[in-house]
Amino acid sequence: KAYLDKLEELISSYRSQEALHLIEKIGTQLNQTKRKQYCQNPLVNAALSTYLAKAEALHMPITVKAVIPRENATLSSDLAIVLSNLIENAIHASEKQPDSHRALSLLTICQGDILSILVKNRFDGTVALDEDGLPTTKAKGHGIGMKSLSRFRDTYDASVLCTCEDGWFSTYIRVPWGESSPS
């Protein structure tokens, strides 16, 4: 409100250069708080912009192509949590790689009533998978993200495939999306 009052004062007193300078200042401040737009889904986009900003802050190369529609509010909130966990795990794993080998990719596409998601990161180690094909860990305070993914898979009748090969760890998810999806 203070900016608008000041702008009105400058314009009414014909101080156009000062008004333009104030408009530029306001624009700069707004751009500093603006979130990147990765997809049309507001909940998922909020999660992506938060966690991918962490990867960017670490100067980690990222590739993102996220086509996730707006609809399906219940699934959207759970998907935002799962993607947050997967991206956070990918960041932590990539941080263990030499700088030249760090990378994170997120690719999604919605075809018909199926949303396909691929999250992958560079990782040259080995990963133990449980009987459901999900990564396991014995490290204290870890593994919550995979429990969240397991719950998501069971709740939404999703398919999940995790692999670790050729220096990449990948999580591929296919989930029914749209009006007829389970919830």
C-alpha positions as a printed NumPy array, in Angstrom:
array([[  0.   ,   0.   ,   0.   ],
       [  2.855,   2.379,   0.816],
       [  4.325,   1.894,  -2.664],
       [  0.981,   2.633,  -4.306],
       [  0.531,   5.769,  -2.201],
       [  4.026,   6.95 ,  -3.101],
       [  3.428,   6.155,  -6.798],
       [  0.145,   8.092,  -6.765],
       [  1.915,  11.078,  -5.161],
       [  4.697,  11.022,  -7.776],
       [  2.272,  10.787, -10.696],
       [ -0.045,  13.532,  -9.37 ],
       [  2.91 ,  15.87 ,  -8.917],
       [  4.149,  15.103, -12.489],
       [  7.407,  13.495, -11.3  ],
       [  7.349,  10.808, -14.001],
       [ 11.036,   9.842, -13.833],
       [ 10.791,   9.183, -10.095],
       [  7.557,   7.231, -10.678],
       [  9.257,   5.082, -13.338],
       [ 12.193,   4.463, -11.   ],
       [  9.789,   3.37 ,  -8.24 ],
       [  7.978,   1.03 , -10.657],
       [ 11.324,  -0.56 , -11.619],
       [ 12.212,  -0.959,  -7.935],
       [  8.857,  -2.658,  -7.226],
       [  9.348,  -4.943, -10.252],
       [ 12.829,  -5.959,  -9.081],
       [ 11.533,  -6.798,  -5.614],
       [  8.641,  -8.833,  -7.025],
       [ 11.   , -10.792,  -9.298],
       [ 13.123, -11.744,  -6.3  ],
       [ 10.157, -13.474,  -4.643],
       [  8.7  , -14.976,  -7.81 ],
       [  8.625, -18.774,  -8.063],
       [  9.532, -20.531, -11.28 ],
       [  6.637, -22.061, -13.142],
       [  7.379, -25.747, -13.797],
       [  3.828, -27.024, -14.299],
       [  0.179, -25.945, -14.254],
       [ -0.584, -27.703, -10.978],
       [ -0.172, -25.098,  -8.185],
       [  0.522, -27.56 ,  -5.344],
       [  3.049, -29.581,  -7.302],
       [  4.635, -26.431,  -8.722],
       [  5.142, -25.033,  -5.199],
       [  6.963, -28.217,  -4.18 ],
       [  9.044, -28.313,  -7.363],
       [ 10.065, -24.674,  -7.158],
       [ 11.103, -25.059,  -3.524],
       [ 13.184, -28.212,  -3.931],
       [ 14.619, -27.455,  -7.365],
       [ 15.754, -24.063,  -6.028],
       [ 17.857, -26.027,  -3.519],
       [ 19.509, -27.925,  -6.386],
       [ 20.141, -24.675,  -8.253],
       [ 21.656, -23.113,  -5.122],
       [ 24.13 , -26.012,  -5.107],
       [ 24.923, -25.279,  -8.787],
       [ 23.635, -28.714,  -9.678],
       [ 22.67 , -29.133, -13.33 ],
       [ 18.946, -29.832, -13.535],
       [ 16.646, -30.774, -16.37 ],
       [ 12.917, -30.307, -15.85 ],
       [ 10.022, -30.986, -18.174],
       [  6.912, -31.215, -16.019],
       [  3.51 , -31.593, -17.623],
       [  1.132, -32.018, -14.697],
       [ -2.457, -30.802, -15.085],
       [ -4.312, -28.735, -12.481],
       [ -7.134, -31.149, -11.675],
       [ -7.181, -33.928,  -9.065],
       [ -6.615, -31.985,  -5.822],
       [ -6.272, -34.988,  -3.482],
       [ -3.687, -36.708,  -5.631],
       [ -1.896, -33.377,  -6.214],
       [ -1.078, -32.874,  -2.541],
       [  0.248, -36.414,  -2.152],
       [  2.179, -36.13 ,  -5.42 ],
       [  3.758, -32.888,  -4.192],
       [  4.992, -34.715,  -1.077],
       [  6.353, -37.667,  -3.074],
       [  8.143, -35.428,  -5.578],
       [  9.589, -33.334,  -2.74 ],
       [ 10.998, -36.477,  -1.137],
       [ 12.354, -37.864,  -4.407],
       [ 14.018, -34.588,  -5.376],
       [ 15.466, -34.128,  -1.902],
       [ 16.879, -37.674,  -2.028],
       [ 18.268, -36.996,  -5.511],
       [ 19.964, -33.818,  -4.287],
       [ 21.562, -35.614,  -1.327],
       [ 22.777, -38.467,  -3.539],
       [ 24.108, -36.076,  -6.181],
       [ 25.984, -34.088,  -3.539],
       [ 28.049, -37.215,  -2.862],
       [ 29.245, -37.199,  -6.477],
       [ 32.161, -35.151,  -7.79 ],
       [ 30.973, -31.733,  -9.02 ],
       [ 31.415, -32.76 , -12.656],
       [ 29.112, -35.786, -12.176],
       [ 26.213, -34.072, -10.443],
       [ 22.891, -33.983, -12.266],
       [ 19.192, -34.194, -11.54 ],
       [ 16.35 , -34.717, -14.024],
       [ 12.585, -34.607, -13.64 ],
       [ 10.424, -35.552, -16.592],
       [  6.654, -35.95 , -16.485],
       [  3.952, -36.377, -19.057],
       [  0.228, -36.877, -18.797],
       [ -1.199, -39.073, -21.543],
       [ -4.906, -39.699, -21.294],
       [ -5.608, -40.748, -17.722],
       [ -2.01 , -41.776, -16.913],
       [  0.648, -39.516, -15.4  ],
       [  4.201, -40.792, -15.975],
       [  7.042, -39.417, -13.861],
       [ 10.792, -39.987, -14.06 ],
       [ 13.136, -38.602, -11.407],
       [ 16.779, -39.459, -11.86 ],
       [ 20.118, -38.381, -10.512],
       [ 23.753, -39.281, -10.966],
       [ 24.901, -41.911,  -8.494],
       [ 27.819, -44.285,  -8.863],
       [ 27.184, -46.439,  -5.788],
       [ 24.904, -49.381,  -5.202],
       [ 21.385, -49.259,  -3.848],
       [ 19.712, -52.042,  -1.88 ],
       [ 16.106, -52.581,  -2.955],
       [ 13.429, -54.248,  -0.819],
       [ 10.979, -56.928,  -1.972],
       [  8.782, -54.198,  -3.509],
       [ 11.697, -52.779,  -5.501],
       [ 12.053, -49.644,  -3.363],
       [ 15.395, -48.483,  -1.933],
       [ 16.107, -49.338,   1.673],
       [ 18.487, -47.83 ,   4.17 ],
       [ 19.633, -48.581,   7.665],
       [ 20.819, -45.003,   8.241],
       [ 19.051, -43.407,  11.185],
       [ 16.519, -40.73 ,  10.194],
       [ 16.402, -41.843,   6.538],
       [ 13.903, -43.891,   4.533],
       [ 10.84 , -41.761,   5.238],
       [ 10.645, -40.652,   1.591],
       [ 10.449, -44.239,   0.373],
       [  7.708, -45.013,   2.913],
       [  5.828, -42.036,   1.512],
       [  6.335, -43.387,  -2.021],
       [  5.126, -46.828,  -0.934],
       [  1.988, -45.322,   0.608],
       [  1.408, -43.242,  -2.532],
       [  1.777, -46.352,  -4.714],
       [ -0.713, -48.31 ,  -2.63 ],
       [ -3.227, -45.467,  -2.246],
       [ -3.341, -44.498,  -5.924],
       [ -2.721, -47.878,  -7.555],
       [  0.512, -46.525,  -9.034],
       [  3.36 , -48.496, -10.548],
       [  6.849, -47.695,  -9.259],
       [ 10.17 , -48.874, -10.65 ],
       [ 13.522, -47.922,  -9.131],
       [ 16.808, -48.718, -10.87 ],
       [ 20.458, -47.948, -10.351],
       [ 22.543, -48.529, -13.464],
       [ 25.164, -46.855, -15.635],
       [ 25.82 , -44.177, -12.995],
       [ 22.171, -43.122, -12.662],
       [ 19.561, -43.785,  -9.995],
       [ 16.046, -43.554, -11.448],
       [ 12.547, -43.68 , -10.045],
       [  9.783, -44.167, -12.584],
       [  6.151, -43.771, -11.522],
       [  2.946, -44.333, -13.5  ],
       [ -0.224, -43.256, -11.749],
       [ -3.86 , -43.025, -12.871],
       [ -4.75 , -39.329, -13.191],
       [ -8.111, -37.714, -13.713],
       [-11.647, -38.107, -12.498],
       [-11.562, -41.912, -12.354],
       [ -8.277, -42.301, -10.448],
       [ -8.384, -44.092,  -7.086],
       [ -8.272, -41.986,  -3.916]])
